Amino acid sequence: MARPTHVYTIEYVATLIGENLELLEEIASNSDNIDYGEMIHVYDGTDEGSTTFTDRGIESLQEFLGRCHVIER
């Protein structure tokens, strides 16, 4: 399997999939919610750094959100 060559910031993913950034940050705070290796923390010189997702990570996030929405109903 090929390694990812690009990632998307969590802020961009929120815009891309039309979800609330705070919700995505909460989901990302538990790495068990996303397939292993598909969410990557980037150290950018700030105390917080940046959370990023691969293409598969975005799919995994959307699958997780879909399961959550089913439970809420």
RABEL-V981214 format. One record per helix or strand. SS is the DSSP state (A for helix, B for strand). FROM is the first residue (numbers start at 1). LEN is the number of residues. If there is no record, write none. Layout:
ss = <SS	SS>
from = <FROM	FROM>
len = <LEN	LEN>
This chain:
ss = <B	A	A	A	B	B	A>
from = <8	10	21	31	39	50	55>
len = <2	8	8	3	4	4	18>
